Amino acid sequence: MRLLKTPIADLMVAETDYIGDHRGAFARLFCAAELAMALGERRIVQINHSRTSQPGAIRGMHFQHAPAAEMKMVRCLKGRVFDVAVDLRAASATFLQWYAVELSEDNARMLVIPEGFAHGFQVLEPESELLYLHTAFYTPALEGGVRYDDPQLSIDWPLSITDISARDQAHTLINDEFSGVQL
């Protein structure tokens, strides 16, 4: 497993090598030692799985406020997704910038998203599945989100949008009063 830096500080992509033979393939999906540079003293406390059926569907852009702010590690187990993280850290030089990476079962990448980022994705293949590793428990009262189509973010989604939940459509737009996420 290799950690690669992105243009946004603290946001990383982990690359994993599959070892294959005539039976199939094997890969390590998580290793605290190999991910220590990203994890620091954090520990994984929750693992979630999502399946999204329709290409073009979007889930996001989600985050949790302190004290439930979380690091997420997101990996695609089946299919392909366009995975996006938005820097919402007010003190960051890359405040309100986004970074995207294609995650797929074939490329075995994982996006490592620190606290203070919103996360979302668009499905590129039918029946895509994601595995999420979280460093904080889901706390509905501290959940936040920004709109997937916010003009201040101008996320360049690769496909026409086919489906998005009412909850995700209801997230607010970032405005001049938005001061970022408190960590």
TALIN-V650591 format. One record per residue. RES is the residue in three letters. OMEGA is omega as a letter, one per 30 degrees, with the letter a starting at -180 (NA if undefined). BURIAL is I if it has 9 or more other ideal C-beta (glycine too) atoms within 8 Angstrom, else O. Layout:
BEGIN
res->RES omega->OMEGA burial->BURIAL
res->RES omega->OMEGA burial->BURIAL
END
This chain:
BEGIN
res->MET omega->l burial->I
res->ARG omega->l burial->O
res->LEU omega->l burial->I
res->LEU omega->l burial->O
res->LYS omega->l burial->O
res->THR omega->l burial->I
res->PRO omega->l burial->O
res->ILE omega->a burial->I
res->ALA omega->l burial->O
res->ASP omega->l burial->O
res->LEU omega->a burial->I
res->MET omega->l burial->I
res->VAL omega->l burial->I
res->ALA omega->l burial->I
res->GLU omega->a burial->I
res->THR omega->l burial->I
res->ASP omega->l burial->O
res->TYR omega->l burial->O
res->ILE omega->a burial->O
res->GLY omega->l burial->O
res->ASP omega->a burial->O
res->HIS omega->a burial->O
res->ARG omega->a burial->O
res->GLY omega->a burial->O
res->ALA omega->l burial->O
res->PHE omega->l burial->O
res->ALA omega->l burial->I
res->ARG omega->a burial->O
res->LEU omega->l burial->O
res->PHE omega->l burial->O
res->CYS omega->a burial->O
res->ALA omega->l burial->O
res->ALA omega->a burial->O
res->GLU omega->l burial->O
res->LEU omega->a burial->I
res->ALA omega->a burial->O
res->MET omega->l burial->O
res->ALA omega->a burial->I
res->LEU omega->a burial->I
res->GLY omega->a burial->O
res->GLU omega->a burial->O
res->ARG omega->l burial->O
res->ARG omega->l burial->O
res->ILE omega->a burial->I
res->VAL omega->a burial->O
res->GLN omega->l burial->I
res->ILE omega->a burial->O
res->ASN omega->a burial->O
res->HIS omega->l burial->I
res->SER omega->l burial->O
res->ARG omega->l burial->O
res->THR omega->a burial->I
res->SER omega->a burial->O
res->GLN omega->l burial->I
res->PRO omega->a burial->I
res->GLY omega->l burial->I
res->ALA omega->l burial->I
res->ILE omega->l burial->I
res->ARG omega->l burial->I
res->GLY omega->g burial->I
res->MET omega->a burial->I
res->HIS omega->l burial->I
res->PHE omega->l burial->I
res->GLN omega->l burial->I
res->HIS omega->l burial->I
res->ALA omega->g burial->I
res->PRO omega->l burial->O
res->ALA omega->l burial->I
res->ALA omega->a burial->I
res->GLU omega->l burial->I
res->MET omega->l burial->I
res->LYS omega->l burial->I
res->MET omega->a burial->I
res->VAL omega->a burial->I
res->ARG omega->l burial->I
res->CYS omega->a burial->I
res->LEU omega->a burial->O
res->LYS omega->l burial->O
res->GLY omega->a burial->I
res->ARG omega->l burial->I
res->VAL omega->l burial->I
res->PHE omega->a burial->I
res->ASP omega->a burial->I
res->VAL omega->l burial->I
res->ALA omega->l burial->I
res->VAL omega->l burial->I
res->ASP omega->l burial->I
res->LEU omega->a burial->I
res->ARG omega->a burial->I
res->ALA omega->a burial->O
res->ALA omega->a burial->O
res->SER omega->l burial->I
res->ALA omega->a burial->O
res->THR omega->l burial->I
res->PHE omega->l burial->I
res->LEU omega->l burial->I
res->GLN omega->l burial->I
res->TRP omega->l burial->I
res->TYR omega->l burial->I
res->ALA omega->l burial->I
res->VAL omega->l burial->I
res->GLU omega->l burial->I
res->LEU omega->l burial->I
res->SER omega->l burial->I
res->GLU omega->a burial->O
res->ASP omega->a burial->O
res->ASN omega->l burial->O
res->ALA omega->l burial->I
res->ARG omega->l burial->I
res->MET omega->l burial->I
res->LEU omega->a burial->I
res->VAL omega->a burial->I
res->ILE omega->a burial->I
res->PRO omega->l burial->I
res->GLU omega->l burial->I
res->GLY omega->l burial->I
res->PHE omega->l burial->I
res->ALA omega->a burial->I
res->HIS omega->l burial->I
res->GLY omega->a burial->I
res->PHE omega->l burial->I
res->GLN omega->a burial->I
res->VAL omega->a burial->I
res->LEU omega->l burial->I
res->GLU omega->l burial->I
res->PRO omega->l burial->O
res->GLU omega->l burial->I
res->SER omega->a burial->I
res->GLU omega->l burial->I
res->LEU omega->l burial->I
res->LEU omega->a burial->I
res->TYR omega->l burial->I
res->LEU omega->a burial->I
res->HIS omega->l burial->I
res->THR omega->l burial->I
res->ALA omega->l burial->I
res->PHE omega->l burial->O
res->TYR omega->a burial->I
res->THR omega->a burial->I
res->PRO omega->a burial->O
res->ALA omega->a burial->O
res->LEU omega->l burial->I
res->GLU omega->l burial->I
res->GLY omega->l burial->I
res->GLY omega->l burial->I
res->VAL omega->a burial->I
res->ARG omega->l burial->I
res->TYR omega->a burial->I
res->ASP omega->a burial->O
res->ASP omega->a burial->I
res->PRO omega->l burial->O
res->GLN omega->l burial->O
res->LEU omega->a burial->I
res->SER omega->l burial->O
res->ILE omega->a burial->I
res->ASP omega->a burial->O
res->TRP omega->a burial->I
res->PRO omega->a burial->O
res->LEU omega->l burial->I
res->SER omega->a burial->O
res->ILE omega->a burial->I
res->THR omega->a burial->O
res->ASP omega->l burial->O
res->ILE omega->a burial->I
res->SER omega->l burial->O
res->ALA omega->l burial->O
res->ARG omega->a burial->O
res->ASP omega->l burial->I
res->GLN omega->a burial->O
res->ALA omega->l burial->O
res->HIS omega->a burial->I
res->THR omega->l burial->O
res->LEU omega->l burial->O
res->ILE omega->l burial->I
res->ASN omega->a burial->O
res->ASP omega->a burial->O
res->GLU omega->a burial->O
res->PHE omega->a burial->O
res->SER omega->l burial->O
res->GLY omega->a burial->I
res->VAL omega->l burial->I
res->GLN omega->a burial->O
res->LEU omega->NA burial->O
END
